[in-house]
Amino acid sequence: MRNTKRTPAGAALSDLILDLFRVNNRILTAGDRLVASLGLTSARWQVLGSIVAADRPQPVAWLARDMGGNRQNVQRIVNDLAKEEFVSFATNPHHRRAALVVLTEKGRQTFDAAMRLQAPWINELAQGLQCGDIETTRNVLTALRRTLEGDGVTEE
């Protein structure tokens, strides 16, 4: 039978994860409102950000991997972005069926506009928080992400 009793750290982490779910939902809702006038959603904005952050154009599967997302979901969003001319597709010399996703000038301008909206919003959101606390939280989340990405969590 599976051990169902949580350690103190396990209980604290479970509570943190539940709070993360709630915060994530509120962040997505706030992000949707913030960039709606630009023709974006939080999901579209996140994909554009991944494209901008990449060193060079990447196929959808690589963008999804970098985002920690599902390839099919990212493909749907990229297709929507292409219809709106925020991105285009280029031939991939390494894989004929996996086109490269390229940011268009419209996409770049829209992403830059979103980031101009984001700066005052995030600064206001950060009011009252200490940089050290934010950095500690980020370190904990990074450690959790790395453990999950490495399949370091085992099932009994």
C-alpha positions as CSV (number, residue, x, y, z in Angstrom):
1,M,0.0,0.0,0.0
2,R,1.2,3.5,-0.8
3,N,2.4,5.7,2.0
4,T,-0.2,8.5,2.2
5,K,1.3,10.4,5.2
6,R,3.1,13.5,4.1
7,T,6.3,14.7,5.6
8,P,6.3,18.3,7.0
9,A,8.1,19.4,3.8
10,G,5.7,17.4,1.6
11,A,2.7,19.1,3.3
12,A,4.3,22.5,3.0
13,L,5.1,21.9,-0.7
14,S,1.6,20.6,-1.4
15,D,0.1,23.9,0.1
16,L,2.6,25.9,-2.0
17,I,1.6,24.0,-5.2
18,L,-2.1,24.7,-4.5
19,D,-1.3,28.4,-4.1
20,L,0.7,28.3,-7.3
21,F,-2.3,27.0,-9.2
22,R,-4.5,29.8,-7.8
23,V,-1.8,32.5,-8.6
24,N,-1.2,31.0,-12.1
25,N,-4.9,31.3,-12.9
26,R,-5.0,34.9,-11.6
27,I,-1.8,35.8,-13.5
28,L,-3.3,34.4,-16.8
29,T,-6.5,36.4,-16.3
30,A,-4.7,39.6,-15.5
31,G,-2.3,39.0,-18.5
32,D,-5.3,38.4,-20.8
33,R,-6.8,41.8,-19.7
34,L,-3.4,43.5,-20.0
35,V,-2.7,42.6,-23.6
36,A,-6.3,42.2,-25.0
37,S,-6.1,45.5,-26.8
38,L,-3.1,44.2,-28.7
39,G,-4.9,41.2,-30.0
40,L,-3.1,38.9,-27.6
41,T,-4.0,36.5,-24.8
42,S,-1.6,35.4,-22.1
43,A,-1.0,32.2,-24.0
44,R,-0.1,34.1,-27.3
45,W,2.1,36.5,-25.4
46,Q,3.9,33.6,-23.7
47,V,4.6,32.0,-27.1
48,L,5.8,35.3,-28.6
49,G,8.1,35.7,-25.6
50,S,9.5,32.2,-26.2
51,I,10.2,33.1,-29.8
52,V,11.9,36.3,-28.8
53,A,14.0,34.6,-26.2
54,A,15.3,31.9,-28.6
55,D,18.7,32.4,-30.2
56,R,17.3,31.6,-33.6
57,P,14.0,30.4,-35.2
58,Q,12.9,27.1,-33.8
59,P,10.2,24.5,-34.7
60,V,7.1,24.3,-32.6
61,A,8.3,21.2,-30.7
62,W,11.4,23.1,-29.5
63,L,9.3,26.1,-28.4
64,A,6.9,23.8,-26.5
65,R,9.9,22.1,-24.8
66,D,11.4,25.4,-23.8
67,M,8.0,26.6,-22.4
68,G,7.4,23.3,-20.6
69,G,4.2,23.0,-22.6
70,N,2.4,20.5,-24.8
71,R,3.5,20.6,-28.5
72,Q,-0.1,20.3,-29.8
73,N,-1.3,23.3,-27.7
74,V,1.7,25.4,-28.7
75,Q,1.1,24.4,-32.4
76,R,-2.5,25.6,-32.1
77,I,-1.4,29.0,-30.7
78,V,1.4,29.4,-33.3
79,N,-1.2,28.7,-36.0
80,D,-3.4,31.4,-34.6
81,L,-0.5,33.8,-34.4
82,A,0.4,33.0,-38.0
83,K,-3.2,33.8,-39.1
84,E,-2.9,37.2,-37.4
85,E,0.5,37.7,-39.0
86,F,2.4,37.9,-35.7
87,V,4.6,35.0,-36.9
88,S,5.4,33.2,-40.2
89,F,7.0,29.9,-41.1
90,A,10.3,29.3,-42.7
91,T,11.8,26.1,-44.2
92,N,13.9,24.1,-41.7
93,P,17.0,22.9,-43.3
94,H,17.3,20.1,-40.8
95,H,13.8,18.7,-40.9
96,R,11.5,19.2,-43.9
97,R,8.3,18.7,-42.0
98,A,9.1,20.8,-38.9
99,A,9.0,24.4,-40.1
100,L,10.7,27.1,-38.2
101,V,8.6,29.8,-36.4
102,V,9.8,33.3,-37.3
103,L,8.6,36.5,-35.6
104,T,7.3,39.0,-38.1
105,E,7.7,42.8,-37.7
106,K,4.1,43.0,-36.6
107,G,4.8,40.3,-34.0
108,R,7.9,42.1,-32.8
109,Q,6.1,45.5,-32.5
110,T,3.2,43.8,-30.7
111,F,5.5,41.9,-28.3
112,D,7.4,45.2,-27.5
113,A,4.0,47.0,-26.9
114,A,3.0,44.2,-24.5
115,M,6.3,44.5,-22.6
116,R,5.7,48.3,-22.3
117,L,2.3,47.5,-20.7
118,Q,3.9,44.8,-18.5
119,A,6.5,47.0,-16.9
120,P,4.3,49.3,-14.8
121,W,1.9,46.3,-14.0
122,I,4.7,44.1,-12.7
123,N,6.3,47.0,-10.8
124,E,2.9,47.6,-9.0
125,L,2.5,43.9,-8.4
126,A,6.0,43.8,-6.8
127,Q,5.2,46.6,-4.3
128,G,5.7,45.4,-0.8
129,L,7.7,42.3,-1.8
130,Q,11.4,42.0,-0.9
131,C,13.8,41.1,-3.7
132,G,15.5,38.5,-1.5
133,D,12.1,36.8,-0.9
134,I,11.4,36.8,-4.6
135,E,14.8,35.4,-5.4
136,T,14.4,32.6,-2.8
137,T,11.0,31.7,-4.2
138,R,12.4,31.6,-7.7
139,N,15.2,29.3,-6.5
140,V,12.7,26.9,-4.9
141,L,10.6,26.9,-8.1
142,T,13.7,26.4,-10.3
143,A,14.8,23.4,-8.1
144,L,11.3,21.9,-8.4
145,R,11.2,22.4,-12.1
146,R,14.6,20.8,-12.6
147,T,13.5,17.8,-10.5
148,L,10.3,17.4,-12.5
149,E,12.2,17.8,-15.8
150,G,14.7,15.2,-14.8
151,D,11.9,12.8,-13.7
152,G,13.6,12.9,-10.3
153,V,10.3,12.3,-8.5
154,T,9.5,8.6,-8.2
155,E,6.2,6.9,-7.6
156,E,6.0,4.1,-5.0
